[in-house]
């Protein structure tokens, strides 16, 4: 971790208050250099050689890393103050923002998790003969190539690569593990004079490969194909794109590290119970199909997962959580930015969440345009969709007056719109906004012209816990009256409404509730509900035989939501024999009335048994004339005397 901070004014183009930054960060901040990467490079070398420094220049990070390698010391840490704060129309007032950015850069990063993916270079090329065979010629010296042709009309007379004929029916997998199914498969039989012949066609052929180069120009083999590693698709009508795909394929051999983007807690998943489907939020959102049902929970294929983060933001129970970086690190970064900005004298900060696409727009706007306003603090995340309503609400409760999100071409807009709408329903209108601008200048103009009517929270809070707990604590800080907030349809918070006229207290809903929000009273016929625990998964409504349950999306911020309340109760029935309470009186009375005229319950104690508790029912049935427990008399046990009496020597 850095213990000293090195700053530079970039030839006097920005103003840096080293003393103020030192007071806020608690670390020594050097007197700003003027040209650290050129005329003062020797000073940079001395600082790097001393170790544990952070250089406030991201543009020349490659130069300083090479210098550290030359000095045989670890590379320094870096922070970007110039493009994000110093180069701006309001650069002279950007000291609080610089302090916040430094605090964020100084936070220890969470080590990433990954698994090794091995590609041996087995490549399958799909496409028309002319384009596919040309690609095979280009790749044959780098990869083990097989070309799949639809027909045998243009079968080449070469064994430099393999050629098969067939109809591709489906594909699964990713880099290093593709599996493809081919019908009417014909293999080349190279023997004999003249052109090659083919084997008899057969269906159900399967092949495995590491790389798929799709030059067909038709429907992709996979949804969100651009996110499927190892699957390279190009329009055969664009030679430049085909050449780029061939070049990319030639480099896909060796061992690669595949990041593990999400973590799973299957026991928390509310996907299904007893073969009844409940929550499907992640299944509906996953663009790559990496998430599939696996019994009562879902499972994530790490080889297919592209790390978009939409599942983590939408999961109501925390069964899926983003892990690259972890959710709690993102929360702490947000809270650190807000706290440091205010501690440095800033007022009413605005958070700007970006990916690499948005960061590039900020760099261009800083160099050629107005730059960012002094109160707009950028936060880089690996994928914009991981920043859901919990993170946005936590940011507003930490002191930000608004949250802006800059989408990239790969952002799932529909999923992000749902999270923004949920945030605004919880925090207030227009507290979270989507800044969808392709032009850097337009982005800056929108930020400078943004009219933020809401004020920062009076008492900032920095909640801890799960995403649900953080959302609730943050919402309580934003609404001191602790009111009940109506939420849009599909929200993961809400109440269960029961039609008491239809409910028979069968308690099927209680047995299936995955979060324990619905409960019963072992001593009385009662249906209990704790709203804070309800995931709005819909399992209770789906299983209810009387269709007596409906869901109402809302967020009750009062303390009453943390305790159980009675949704429905009825008078218990007293056993007609012993008086013990059991069952529901209205239900037993209704059953008794319906069966009174039934032939199987005519006469004797059969009808009365319905009105008895378990113990009394068994006792009465056992002593009845037609007891199913009765049988022939048990044989008399044989004793030693019985055996001895039959012996002749006695």
C-alpha positions in Angstrom: 0.0 0.0 0.0 1.3 3.5 -0.9 2.7 5.6 1.9 3.6 8.7 -0.2 1.8 10.5 -3.0 3.6 12.1 -5.9 1.7 14.8 -7.9 2.4 16.7 -11.1 0.7 19.7 -12.6 1.3 18.4 -16.2 3.3 21.5 -17.3 1.1 23.8 -15.2 -2.2 22.8 -16.8 -3.8 22.0 -13.4 -3.8 23.2 -9.9 -3.0 20.9 -7.0 -3.2 21.8 -3.3 -0.7 19.3 -1.9 -1.2 20.5 1.7 -5.0 20.0 1.6 -4.7 16.6 0.0 -2.2 15.6 2.7 -4.5 16.7 5.5 -7.4 14.7 4.1 -5.6 11.5 3.1 -3.2 11.5 6.1 -0.3 10.8 3.8 2.6 13.0 2.8 1.9 14.6 -0.6 4.9 15.9 -2.5 5.2 19.4 -3.8 3.7 19.2 -7.3 6.2 18.5 -10.1 5.8 20.2 -13.4 6.9 17.5 -15.9 7.4 14.3 -14.0 7.4 12.1 -17.1 10.0 14.2 -19.0 12.4 16.7 -17.5 11.8 15.5 -14.0 12.1 11.7 -14.8 15.1 11.4 -12.5 13.0 12.6 -9.5 10.4 10.0 -10.5 13.1 7.3 -10.6 14.2 8.2 -7.0 10.7 8.1 -5.7 9.9 4.8 -7.4 13.1 3.3 -6.1 12.2 4.3 -2.5 9.0 2.1 -2.9 5.4 2.4 -1.7 4.5 5.5 -3.7 1.5 6.5 -5.7 2.0 8.6 -8.8 -1.0 10.8 -9.7 -0.7 10.3 -13.5 -2.5 7.5 -15.3 -1.6 8.6 -18.8 2.1 7.7 -18.4 1.6 4.6 -16.3 3.3 2.5 -18.9 6.4 4.7 -18.8 6.7 4.6 -15.0 6.1 0.8 -14.9 8.9 0.3 -17.4 11.1 2.6 -15.2 10.3 0.4 -12.2 11.2 -2.7 -14.1 14.5 -1.1 -15.1 15.2 -0.3 -11.4 14.1 -3.9 -10.4 11.5 -2.6 -7.9 7.7 -3.1 -7.8 5.7 -0.8 -10.0 4.0 2.1 -8.2 0.3 2.6 -7.8 -1.5 5.2 -9.9 -4.3 7.6 -9.6 -5.9 9.8 -12.3 -6.4 13.3 -10.9 -5.8 15.3 -14.1 -8.5 14.0 -16.4 -11.1 13.4 -13.7 -10.6 16.6 -11.7 -7.8 19.0 -12.7 -8.6 19.5 -16.3 -12.0 21.2 -16.0 -13.6 24.5 -16.2 -14.0 24.2 -12.4 -10.5 22.7 -11.9 -9.6 25.4 -9.3 -12.4 24.1 -7.0 -11.6 20.4 -7.5 -9.5 19.8 -4.4 -12.3 17.9 -2.5 -12.8 15.7 -5.6 -9.1 15.0 -5.9 -9.1 14.0 -2.2 -12.0 11.6 -2.8 -10.3 10.1 -5.9 -7.1 9.6 -3.9 -9.0 7.9 -1.1 -10.6 5.6 -3.6 -7.3 4.8 -5.2 -5.7 4.0 -1.8 -8.3 1.4 -0.9 -6.8 -2.1 -1.1 -8.1 -4.0 -4.1 -9.7 -7.4 -3.6 -7.8 -10.3 -5.2 -9.6 -11.7 -8.1 -10.6 -15.3 -8.5 -10.1 -17.2 -11.7 -9.8 -20.7 -13.2 -7.4 -21.9 -15.9 -8.8 -22.5 -19.4 -6.6 -24.6 -21.7 -7.0 -24.3 -25.5 -5.1 -26.7 -27.6 -5.9 -24.9 -30.8 -8.6 -27.2 -32.2 -10.5 -24.9 -34.5 -13.8 -25.5 -36.4 -14.5 -23.1 -39.3 -18.0 -22.6 -40.5 -19.0 -20.9 -43.7 -19.3 -21.0 -47.5 -16.5 -23.0 -49.2 -14.6 -20.1 -50.7 -14.4 -18.0 -47.5 -14.0 -21.0 -45.1 -11.3 -22.8 -47.1 -9.3 -19.5 -47.4 -9.5 -19.0 -43.6 -8.3 -22.6 -43.1 -5.3 -22.0 -45.4 -4.4 -18.9 -43.3 -4.8 -20.8 -40.0 -3.4 -24.3 -40.8 0.1 -23.4 -39.6 -1.2 -22.1 -36.3 -4.1 -24.2 -35.3 -5.5 -27.7 -35.9 -8.2 -26.8 -38.3 -11.4 -28.5 -39.4 -13.8 -27.0 -41.9 -17.5 -27.9 -41.9 -19.1 -27.6 -45.4 -22.8 -27.9 -46.1 -22.2 -29.8 -49.4 -19.4 -31.7 -51.0 -19.4 -29.7 -54.3 -16.2 -27.8 -53.5 -14.4 -30.5 -51.5 -10.7 -29.6 -51.7 -8.0 -32.1 -52.6 -5.7 -31.4 -49.7 -4.8 -32.9 -46.3 -3.3 -29.8 -44.9 -6.5 -29.5 -42.8 -9.5 -31.6 -42.2 -12.8 -31.2 -44.0 -16.2 -32.7 -43.1 -19.6 -32.3 -44.7 -22.8 -32.0 -42.6 -25.5 -29.9 -41.2 -24.8 -28.1 -37.9 -27.7 -28.6 -35.5 -26.5 -27.0 -32.3 -23.5 -25.9 -30.2 -22.7 -25.5 -26.5 -19.7 -24.5 -24.5 -17.0 -21.8 -24.7 -13.3 -21.4 -25.3 -11.5 -24.7 -24.7 -14.8 -26.7 -24.4 -17.1 -26.3 -27.4 -19.4 -29.3 -28.2 -21.3 -29.3 -31.5 -23.9 -31.7 -32.9 -23.9 -32.4 -36.7 -26.5 -34.3 -38.7 -25.8 -35.9 -42.1 -22.1 -36.1 -41.1 -19.8 -37.3 -43.8 -16.0 -37.8 -43.3 -13.4 -37.7 -46.0 -12.0 -41.1 -47.2 -8.6 -40.1 -48.7 -7.7 -43.4 -50.3 -7.9 -44.1 -54.1 -7.3 -42.2 -57.2 -9.1 -39.1 -58.2 -11.1 -36.8 -55.9 -11.7 -37.7 -52.3 -14.8 -39.7 -51.5 -17.0 -39.3 -48.5 -18.4 -41.8 -45.9 -22.1 -42.5 -45.7 -24.0 -39.7 -44.0 -25.1 -40.3 -40.4 -27.1 -38.2 -37.9 -26.2 -37.3 -34.4 -22.5 -36.8 -35.0 -20.7 -34.9 -32.3 -17.4 -33.0 -32.3 -15.5 -31.0 -29.7 -13.1 -28.1 -30.3 -11.5 -25.2 -28.6 -12.4 -22.4 -31.0 -15.3 -21.8 -33.4 -14.8 -19.4 -36.3 -18.2 -18.6 -37.8 -18.0 -17.1 -41.3 -21.6 -18.0 -42.4 -23.1 -14.6 -42.0 -26.3 -16.1 -40.7 -27.9 -16.3 -37.2 -25.2 -16.6 -34.5 -24.9 -20.0 -32.7 -25.2 -18.3 -29.3 -27.2 -15.4 -27.8 -25.0 -12.4 -26.9 -22.4 -14.1 -29.2 -20.0 -11.2 -28.8 -19.6 -12.2 -25.1 -19.0 -15.9 -25.8 -15.2 -16.4 -25.5 -13.7 -18.6 -28.2 -16.6 -17.9 -30.6 -15.5 -15.6 -33.3 -18.1 -14.4 -35.8 -17.6 -12.2 -38.8 -19.5 -11.0 -41.8 -18.1 -12.8 -44.8 -18.9 -9.7 -46.9 -16.3 -7.6 -45.1 -12.7 -8.9 -45.8 -11.2 -6.7 -43.1 -13.5 -8.1 -40.4 -12.7 -11.7 -41.6 -9.0 -11.0 -41.4 -9.4 -9.6 -37.9 -11.3 -12.7 -36.8 -8.7 -15.0 -38.3 -5.9 -13.1 -36.5 -7.8 -13.3 -33.3 -8.3 -17.1 -33.7 -4.6 -17.6 -34.3 -3.8 -16.3 -30.8 -6.3 -18.4 -28.9 -3.9 -21.2 -27.9 -2.4 -21.9 -24.5 -3.6 -21.4 -21.0 -5.9 -18.5 -20.2 -7.3 -17.2 -16.9 -11.1 -17.1 -16.8 -12.3 -14.7 -14.1 -15.0 -16.0 -11.8 -17.4 -13.1 -11.9 -20.1 -14.2 -9.5 -20.4 -16.3 -6.3 -23.3 -18.6 -5.6 -25.2 -19.4 -2.3 -27.7 -22.1 -3.5 -29.4 -22.4 -0.2 -30.6 -18.8 -0.5 -32.0 -19.2 -4.0 -35.8 -18.8 -4.3 -36.1 -20.3 -7.8 -38.4 -23.2 -7.0 -39.7 -25.4 -4.3 -41.6 -28.7 -4.7 -41.4 -28.4 -8.5 -43.2 -25.0 -8.3 -41.4 -22.2 -10.0 -40.8 -19.0 -8.1 -38.2 -16.4 -8.8 -36.7 -16.2 -12.4 -35.1 -12.8 -12.4 -31.6 -13.9 -13.1 -32.8 -16.5 -15.7 -34.7 -13.8 -17.5 -31.8 -11.3 -17.6 -28.7 -13.4 -18.4 -27.8 -12.5 -21.9 -25.4 -15.5 -22.5 -27.5 -18.3 -21.0 -24.9 -19.0 -18.4 -27.6 -19.4 -15.7 -29.8 -22.5 -15.8 -32.2 -24.1 -13.4 -30.8 -26.9 -11.2 -33.6 -28.2 -9.1 -34.7 -25.8 -6.4 -31.9 -23.3 -7.3 -30.0 -22.1 -10.3 -26.5 -22.7 -11.3 -24.0 -20.5 -13.2 -21.6 -21.9 -15.8 -18.4 -19.9 -15.1 -17.1 -20.6 -18.6 -20.1 -18.9 -20.3 -20.6 -16.1 -17.8 -19.4 -12.8 -19.2 -19.6 -10.8 -16.0 -22.3 -8.3 -16.9 -23.5 -8.2 -13.3 -27.2 -7.9 -14.1 -28.0 -11.0 -12.1 -26.3 -9.7 -8.9 -28.3 -6.5 -9.1 -31.6 -8.2 -9.6 -31.2 -11.2 -7.2 -33.7 -10.6 -4.2 -32.0 -13.0 -1.8 -28.3 -12.6 -2.4 -28.0 -16.1 -3.8 -26.0 -14.6 -6.7 -23.5 -11.9 -5.8 -20.9 -10.1 -8.0 -17.4 -11.1 -6.9 -15.0 -9.3 -9.3 -14.9 -7.0 -7.3 -17.2 -8.1 -4.4 -20.3 -6.2 -3.6 -19.1 -5.0 -0.2 -16.0 -3.5 -1.8 -18.1 -1.5 -4.3 -20.2 -0.3 -1.3 -17.1 0.8 0.6 -15.8 2.6 -2.4 -19.0 4.6 -2.8 -19.0 5.5 0.9 -15.4 6.4 0.9 -15.8 8.8 -2.0 -18.8 10.6 -0.4 -17.1 10.9 3.1 -13.8 12.1 1.8 -15.4 14.7 -0.5 -17.4 16.2 2.4 -14.4 15.9 4.8 -12.3 18.0 2.3 -14.9 20.7 2.3 -17.1 19.7 -0.6 -20.8 20.2 -0.7 -23.5 18.1 -2.4 -21.4 15.7 -4.5 -22.8 13.8 -7.5 -21.7 10.3 -8.4 -20.9 9.3 -12.0 -20.7 5.6 -12.5 -18.7 4.6 -15.6 -17.0 1.6 -17.3 -13.9 1.9 -19.5 -16.1 3.3 -22.2 -17.3 6.2 -20.0 -13.7 6.7 -18.7 -12.5 7.2 -22.2 -15.3 9.8 -22.8 -14.1 11.6 -19.6 -10.5 11.6 -20.8 -11.5 13.1 -24.2 -13.8 15.7 -22.6 -11.0 16.7 -20.2 -8.4 17.1 -23.0 -10.6 18.8 -25.6 -13.7 20.0 -23.8 -15.1 21.4 -20.5 -14.1 18.4 -18.3 -16.3 17.3 -15.4 -17.9 19.7 -12.9 -16.1 19.9 -9.6 -18.9 18.2 -7.7 -19.1 15.2 -10.1 -17.1 12.3 -8.8 -16.5 9.4 -11.3 -16.5 5.8 -10.1 -15.1 3.1 -12.4 -16.7 -0.3 -12.3 -16.0 -3.3 -14.6 -19.6 -3.7 -15.7 -22.4 -1.1 -15.3 -25.2 -3.5 -14.7 -23.6 -4.7 -11.4 -24.4 -1.2 -10.0 -28.0 -1.9 -9.0 -30.6 -0.2 -6.8 -28.9 -1.2 -3.6 -25.6 0.5 -4.6 -27.5 3.6 -5.9 -29.6 3.9 -2.8 -26.5 3.4 -0.6 -24.7 6.2 -2.5 -27.6 8.6 -2.0 -27.7 7.8 1.7 -23.9 8.3 2.0 -24.3 11.9 0.9 -24.5 12.0 -2.9 -27.4 14.1 -4.2 -27.7 12.1 -7.5 -26.3 9.1 -9.3 -25.5 9.2 -13.0 -24.8 6.2 -15.0 -22.9 6.2 -18.4 -23.8 3.1 -20.4 -21.4 1.4 -22.8 -22.4 -0.5 -26.0 -22.4 -3.7 -24.0 -24.7 -2.5 -21.2 -28.1 -4.2 -20.8 -30.2 -1.1 -21.0 -33.5 -2.9 -20.1 -32.1 -4.4 -16.9 -30.4 -1.0 -16.0 -33.7 0.9 -16.6 -35.4 -1.5 -14.1 -32.8 -0.8 -11.4 -33.0 3.0 -12.0 -36.8 3.0 -11.8 -36.6 1.0 -8.5 -34.0 3.4 -7.1 -36.1 6.5 -8.0 -39.2 4.8 -6.4 -37.2 4.3 -3.2 -35.2 7.5 -3.1 -37.3 10.0 -5.0 -37.8 11.1 -8.6 -34.7 11.7 -10.8 -32.2 10.8 -8.1 -30.7 8.2 -10.5 -30.4 9.1 -14.2 -29.1 7.4 -17.3 -26.6 9.7 -19.2 -26.8 8.1 -22.6 -24.6 10.3 -24.7 -22.2 9.2 -27.4 -20.4 12.6 -27.5 -18.1 13.5 -24.7 -19.0 17.2 -25.0 -22.7 16.3 -24.8 -22.0 14.3 -21.6 -20.3 17.3 -20.0 -22.9 19.7 -21.1 -25.6 17.5 -19.5 -23.6 17.3 -16.2 -23.1 21.1 -16.1 -26.7 21.7 -16.9 -28.1 19.1 -14.6 -30.7 20.6 -12.2 -30.6 18.6 -9.0 -33.6 19.6 -6.9 -32.9 17.1 -4.0 -30.6 18.0 -1.2 -28.0 15.7 0.3 -29.2 13.6 3.2 -28.8 15.5 6.5 -27.3 12.5 8.4 -25.3 10.4 6.0 -25.2 6.7 6.8 -22.8 4.0 5.7 -24.8 0.8 6.2 -23.4 -2.7 6.2 -24.8 -6.1 5.6 -26.5 -7.7 2.6 -27.8 -5.8 -0.3 -31.3 -6.0 1.1 -30.2 -4.8 4.5 -28.2 -1.9 3.0 -31.2 -0.9 0.9 -33.5 -0.8 3.9 -31.1 1.2 6.1 -30.3 3.6 3.3 -34.0 4.1 2.5 -34.7 4.8 6.2 -32.0 7.5 6.1 -33.6 9.1 3.0 -37.1 9.0 4.6 -36.9 9.9 8.3 -40.6 9.5 8.6 -40.2 5.8 7.9 -43.2 5.6 5.6 -44.3 2.8 3.2 -43.0 3.4 -0.3 -45.0 2.0 -3.3 -42.6 0.2 -5.7 -42.9 -0.8 -9.4 -44.2 -4.2 -10.4 -41.5 -6.9 -10.0 -39.7 -5.2 -7.2 -38.0 -7.6 -4.7 -39.6 -6.0 -1.7 -43.3 -6.1 -0.7 -46.2 -7.5 1.2 -48.4 -10.6 0.8 -52.1 -10.0 0.7 -54.4 -12.8 1.7 -58.1 -13.2 0.8 -59.3 -14.3 4.2 -62.6 -15.5 2.8 -60.9 -17.9 0.4 -57.9 -18.9 2.7 -58.4 -22.3 4.4 -55.2 -22.1 6.4 -53.8 -25.1 4.7 -50.3 -23.6 5.2 -49.0 -24.8 1.8 -47.5 -21.4 1.4 -45.6 -21.6 4.7 -44.0 -24.9 3.8 -42.6 -23.5 0.5 -41.6 -20.0 1.5 -37.8 -19.9 0.8 -37.0 -17.0 3.0 -39.2 -17.7 6.1 -41.3 -14.6 5.5 -44.5 -16.7 5.9 -44.9 -18.7 9.1 -47.4 -20.4 11.3 -48.3 -20.7 15.0 -47.9 -24.2 16.3 -50.5 -23.5 19.0 -53.2 -21.8 16.9 -54.5 -21.7 13.3 -52.6 -18.6 12.2 -50.8 -17.4 9.1 -47.9 -15.1 10.1 -45.9 -12.8 7.8 -42.7 -10.8 8.2 -42.5 -8.2 5.4 -38.8 -7.5 5.7 -38.0 -11.1 4.7 -40.4 -11.3 1.7 -38.6 -11.7 -1.6 -41.7 -11.4 -3.8 -40.7 -14.6 -5.5 -44.3 -15.6 -6.0 -44.0 -19.2 -4.8 -46.8 -18.7 -2.2 -49.2 -17.3 -4.9 -48.3 -20.1 -7.3 -48.9 -22.9 -4.8 -52.0 -21.6 -3.1 -54.8 -24.0 -4.0 -57.5 -21.4 -3.3 -55.7 -18.6 -5.3 -56.1 -16.5 -2.1 -52.6 -14.8 -2.2 -51.5 -11.8 -4.2 -48.3 -9.8 -4.0 -48.0 -6.1 -3.4 -44.7 -4.5 -4.2 -43.7 -1.9 -1.5 -41.1 -1.0 1.0 -42.3 -0.6 4.6 -39.6 1.3 6.4 -41.3 1.1 9.8 -40.2 -1.2 12.6 -43.4 -3.3 12.1 -41.8 -4.8 8.9 -39.2 -6.5 11.1 -41.6 -8.5 13.1 -44.3 -11.0 12.4 -47.9 -10.0 12.0 -51.0 -12.1 11.6 -52.4 -12.2 8.0 -55.2 -14.7 8.8 -56.4 -16.7 11.8 -59.4 -18.7 12.7 -60.9 -20.5 15.7 -59.3 -23.9 16.3 -61.5 -27.0 16.6 -61.8 -28.9 19.9 -61.6 -32.7 19.7 -65.0 -34.1 20.6 -63.4 -36.8 22.7 -60.6 -35.2 24.7 -61.0 -31.5 24.0 -57.6 -31.0 22.5 -57.4 -28.1 20.0 -56.5 -29.1 16.4 -57.2 -28.0 12.9 -59.5 -25.1 11.8 -63.1 -25.1 13.0 -64.6 -23.7 9.8 -62.7 -26.3 7.7 -63.7 -29.3 9.8 -67.3 -28.1 10.0 -67.4 -27.7 6.2 -65.9 -31.2 5.7 -68.3 -32.7 8.2 -71.3 -31.1 6.4 -70.2 -32.3 3.0 -69.5 -35.9 4.0 -72.6 -36.3 6.2 -74.7 -37.7 3.3 -71.9 -39.8 1.9 -72.4 -43.6 2.1 -68.9 -44.3 3.3 -69.5 -42.2 6.4 -73.0 -43.4 7.3 -73.5 -45.0 10.7 -71.1 -45.6 13.5 -68.3 -43.3 14.5 -66.9 -42.7 11.0 -68.2 -39.2 10.7 -67.3 -38.4 14.3 -63.7 -39.5 13.6 -63.3 -36.4 11.4 -64.0 -34.3 14.5 -61.3 -36.1 16.6 -57.7 -35.3 17.1 -55.0 -37.8 15.9 -54.7 -39.8 19.1 -58.5 -40.1 19.6 -59.1 -41.0 16.0 -56.6 -43.9 16.2 -58.0 -45.1 19.5 -61.6 -45.1 18.3 -60.7 -46.8 15.0 -58.8 -49.5 16.8 -61.7 -50.4 19.1 -64.3 -50.2 16.4 -66.0 -53.4 15.0 -64.5 -53.0 11.5 -61.1 -51.8 12.7 -58.4 -52.2 10.0 -55.9 -53.0 12.7 -57.8 -56.2 13.7 -56.5 -59.6 12.5 -56.6 -63.3 13.4 -55.5 -64.3 16.9 -51.7 -64.4 17.1 -50.3 -68.0 17.4 -49.4 -69.2 20.8 -45.7 -68.8 21.4 -43.8 -72.1 21.5 -41.7 -72.8 24.5 -39.0 -75.2 25.4 -41.6 -77.4 27.1 -43.5 -77.6 23.9 -40.5 -78.9 22.0 -39.5 -81.3 24.8 -43.0 -82.8 25.0 -42.7 -84.1 21.4 -39.4 -85.8 22.0 -39.6 -89.6 22.5 -36.9 -89.7 25.2 -39.1 -87.6 27.5 
